[in-house]
Amino acid sequence: MGRGPRVMVLGLLLAGLAGCGSTTTSAHTDVQAEDKFRDILNKDPELPDGFSVRAQQAWRVPFAPGSRECRAVLDPAGGHAPARALTAQAAATYQGDGLGEVLAVGLARYAGSEAEGHIEDLGKALLACRGVRAEDGTHLRLRTLPVKGVGDEAVGGELRGRLNGYPYALDVMLVRTGDTLVSVVHTGIADVDAAKTWRLLGAVVGMAEP
């Protein structure tokens, strides 16, 4: 791929970043929890080498998800976690060293045991999300991935294919730790390093745990 197309695609991906901060709409917002989440994401986050620690705006999916299930899986990393019993939320992105590489992180806290119900629903949505296809040359196939040894419950998947005709890759991981839902999306042009995704997931969950 020449420099021109690479720059154009990188610009498209970065243009998908919007709306930094929290988007909680619950009448019972936990202000202290939201402040804590923002501190976790903005004050020297403990990320692996290869990523900027400077938090940027919350991620926005750079393609039409194609189905309600696919949107449900991808939205939490952009600061749009399931709304039922939501008490606190924050989201941010971080730039990686790879071409078009972005880490998107969403943190959401829930009242009672609602986080358990949400991770179960998200697991079902992940199974139902087959992928994305659009006339603009976007064709992404989803494959579920086992996620073990992190948090209390976790689900994940990978999207591989083309975005607007260009090679594109995305890993998405959703983890429940106690009453908190941790959402991680790791994207890149052509491919993403799966091992790096796991390191990122472990780092983010470690920051979010009490």
Secondary structure as the mmCIF struct_conf table of DSSP 4:
data_model
#
loop_
_struct_conf.conf_type_id
_struct_conf.id
_struct_conf.beg_label_comp_id
_struct_conf.beg_label_asym_id
_struct_conf.beg_label_seq_id
_struct_conf.end_label_comp_id
_struct_conf.end_label_asym_id
_struct_conf.end_label_seq_id
HELX_RH_AL_P HELX_RH_AL_P1 ARG A 3 LEU A 14
TURN_TY1_P TURN_TY1_P1 ALA A 15 GLY A 16
STRN STRN1 LEU A 17 LEU A 17
STRN STRN2 GLY A 21 GLY A 21
TURN_TY1_P TURN_TY1_P2 ALA A 27 HIS A 28
HELX_RH_AL_P HELX_RH_AL_P2 VAL A 31 ASN A 42
BEND BEND1 LYS A 43 LYS A 43
HELX_LH_PP_P HELX_LH_PP_P1 LEU A 47 PRO A 48
TURN_TY1_P TURN_TY1_P3 ASP A 49 GLY A 50
STRN STRN3 PHE A 51 PHE A 51
BEND BEND2 ARG A 54 ARG A 54
STRN STRN4 GLN A 56 GLN A 56
HELX_LH_PP_P HELX_LH_PP_P2 GLN A 57 ALA A 58
STRN STRN5 TRP A 59 TRP A 59
BEND BEND3 PRO A 62 PHE A 63
BEND BEND4 SER A 67 SER A 67
HELX_RH_AL_P HELX_RH_AL_P3 ARG A 68 LEU A 74
HELX_RH_3T_P HELX_RH_3T_P1 ASP A 75 GLY A 78
TURN_TY1_P TURN_TY1_P4 GLY A 79 GLY A 79
TURN_TY1_P TURN_TY1_P5 ARG A 84 ALA A 85
STRN STRN6 LEU A 86 GLN A 95
STRN STRN7 GLY A 96 GLY A 96
BEND BEND5 ASP A 97 GLY A 98
TURN_TY1_P TURN_TY1_P6 LEU A 99 GLY A 100
STRN STRN8 VAL A 102 TYR A 110
BEND BEND6 ALA A 111 ALA A 111
TURN_TY1_P TURN_TY1_P7 GLY A 112 SER A 113
HELX_RH_AL_P HELX_RH_AL_P4 GLU A 114 ALA A 128
STRN STRN9 GLY A 131 ARG A 133
TURN_TY1_P TURN_TY1_P8 GLU A 135 ASP A 136
BEND BEND7 GLY A 137 GLY A 137
STRN STRN10 HIS A 139 LEU A 145
BEND BEND8 GLY A 149 ASP A 152
STRN STRN11 GLU A 153 LEU A 163
TURN_TY1_P TURN_TY1_P9 ASN A 164 GLY A 165
STRN STRN12 TYR A 166 THR A 177
TURN_TY1_P TURN_TY1_P10 GLY A 178 ASP A 179
STRN STRN13 THR A 180 ILE A 189
BEND BEND9 ALA A 190 ALA A 190
HELX_RH_AL_P HELX_RH_AL_P5 ALA A 194 ALA A 208
#
